[in-house]
Amino acid sequence: MDRFSEKDWKLFRSKIAGWQEAYMDRLNEEYMEILSGEGAASEKFWKLEKELKRIKRIVVCNVKRADQISFI
């Protein structure tokens, strides 16, 4: 038996794009702060590059119904 109902899955699918956009918007603002901050261009570049690598490991994920987990 599925842990989540069809209604739950449809609700999740309808919300995930908005959540992702809001998260990416927040990240973009952080990146702009890094690039507009004090310091040499090379320092800002490498700081941003390090942050992008860190976030990429977190953000890249597979969203499949079979992979759903329960947080309850």
C-alpha positions in Angstrom: 0.0 0.0 0.0 1.2 3.5 -0.8 2.2 5.7 2.1 0.7 8.7 0.4 -2.7 9.1 -1.2 -3.2 10.2 -4.8 -4.5 13.5 -3.4 -1.3 14.0 -1.4 0.8 13.3 -4.4 -1.1 15.7 -6.6 -0.9 18.4 -3.9 2.9 17.9 -3.6 3.3 18.1 -7.4 1.3 21.3 -7.5 3.5 22.9 -4.8 7.0 21.7 -5.6 7.7 24.1 -8.6 6.8 27.1 -6.5 8.9 25.9 -3.6 11.9 25.4 -5.9 11.5 28.8 -7.5 11.4 30.5 -4.1 14.5 28.6 -3.0 16.4 29.4 -6.2 15.4 33.1 -5.9 16.8 33.1 -2.4 20.0 31.5 -3.7 20.3 34.1 -6.5 20.1 36.9 -3.9 22.9 35.3 -1.9 25.0 35.0 -5.0 24.4 38.6 -5.9 25.6 39.6 -2.4 28.8 37.6 -2.8 29.5 39.2 -6.2 28.7 42.7 -5.1 30.7 42.4 -1.8 34.1 43.7 -0.9 37.3 42.1 -2.1 39.1 41.2 -5.2 37.2 39.8 -8.2 39.1 36.5 -8.0 38.2 36.1 -4.3 34.5 36.6 -5.0 34.7 34.3 -8.0 36.2 31.4 -6.0 33.8 32.0 -3.0 30.8 31.8 -5.4 32.3 28.7 -7.1 32.7 27.0 -3.7 29.1 27.9 -2.8 27.7 26.6 -6.1 29.4 23.3 -5.6 28.0 23.0 -2.1 24.4 23.9 -3.2 24.5 21.6 -6.2 25.0 18.6 -4.0 21.9 19.6 -2.0 19.6 20.8 -4.8 20.1 18.1 -7.4 17.6 15.4 -6.5 15.1 13.0 -8.1 11.5 13.6 -7.2 9.6 10.4 -7.9 6.6 9.1 -6.1 8.4 5.8 -5.3 11.1 7.8 -3.5 8.7 9.6 -1.1 9.6 9.4 2.5 7.5 10.2 5.5 8.5 12.8 8.0 5.7 12.0 10.4 
